[in-house]
Amino acid sequence: MGALALPGEPPLALISTCCGASTFAYDFTKVLMEAAGVPLIQTEKELNKKQPMRTALESLNLTADISVPEGLAALYQESRRRSKYLLFVGEARNDRWLSYLQPEFTASLAQLRARTVLLYRNPLDLFLCRVNDCFEHSGVAEPVFRNGTRSRLCFARRKAREPQLVRILDFAKVEEQLHRDAFKMHTGLNEYLLAHGLGEDHAIPMFAVEELAAFEYEETAGALTDLAINQWRLLLNTFGVTLRPQAIQTEMQRVVSRMGPRVDVPYSDRLWLESDNAAYVAGVKRLVDRFGYRRPSENATLLDWSGAHSSWEEQSLS
């Protein structure tokens, strides 16, 4: 364990966006904190939202009928009283982050001297997830089932058996939005947090969730696991925690052993394909070439038209 010393240490905040893989980051941060011997107070994940904050306060028998910033201060004081640390996620809405990261909440993080890191995700995967979960309402894309009918499952699609895909309605606007989202995640949100007093030396450490999660894509530890270990060491150091690389790898191997290695599916399994529309196919290829991300491995295929064509045609007949 590193330099953390109770009871005066600040809260630990992971700032992310909706569909930013914050659940993975939050859960594995807790795993590594436990491995490092850092005691965490049990609370809700997203404490910048009113209902999770209320639930967290009630679970600790604290007054719940207070504002989110007041609740954050109360949880922090309770964590100090119990000689534990407060870890949570502050979830933004990308270009609409003010709907969640209100200035009062962000200012309270600064007042409590929260140690803060910013998580970001490849803009195309982020966009597809937001469309499928109905967080994206710009009208430039829509979620559909494999037979092309409109889906309205929204967040429930994550537990549905039938796959859901994204049909692009306006390629030019989607590309414009992805450029804008990438800039705002790397610059705009960072500047917003700095403007409200967060970060040291005018910088907030930023981590790509693709790199943090890279170990999940190897059955046997290799280059991707090494990349993930290095990124997690840096993230933990931001929180004042030191954990040996071998200890981090041990926890990673437990995850892979329990869940099995993950595979980056090609975007043709996630984007609707109009195989008889040459302009649409060209638009999908251009979108994926410019914004797609896949980890370097033998199975890292951005598009697999042969499999997609046959599956689409079969589904269209049903």
Salt bridges, closest charged atoms under 4 A:
GLU9 OE1 - ARG115 NH2 2.95
GLU46 OE2 - LYS45 NZ 3.20
GLU46 OE1 - LYS49 NZ 2.63
GLU58 OE2 - ARG54 NE 3.37
GLU78 OE2 - ARG81 NH2 2.74
GLU78 OE2 - ARG82 NE 2.68
GLU91 OE1 - LYS49 NZ 2.72
ASP95 OD1 - ARG96 NH1 3.36
ASP95 OD1 - ARG130 NH2 3.96
ASP125 OD1 - ARG270 NH1 2.50
ASP125 OD1 - ARG294 NH1 3.65
ASP133 OD1 - ARG157 NE 2.81
ASP133 OD2 - ARG158 NH2 2.39
GLU136 OE1 - ARG130 NH2 2.93
GLU142 OE1 - ARG150 NE 3.40
GLU142 OE2 - ARG167 NH2 2.73
GLU175 OE2 - ARG286 NE 2.78
GLU175 OE1 - ARG290 NH1 2.53
ASP181 OD2 - ARG130 NH1 3.22
GLU216 OE1 - ARG262 NH1 3.15
GLU251 OE2 - ARG254 NH1 2.97
ASP264 OD1 - ARG294 NE 3.79
ASP264 OD1 - ARG295 NH1 2.83
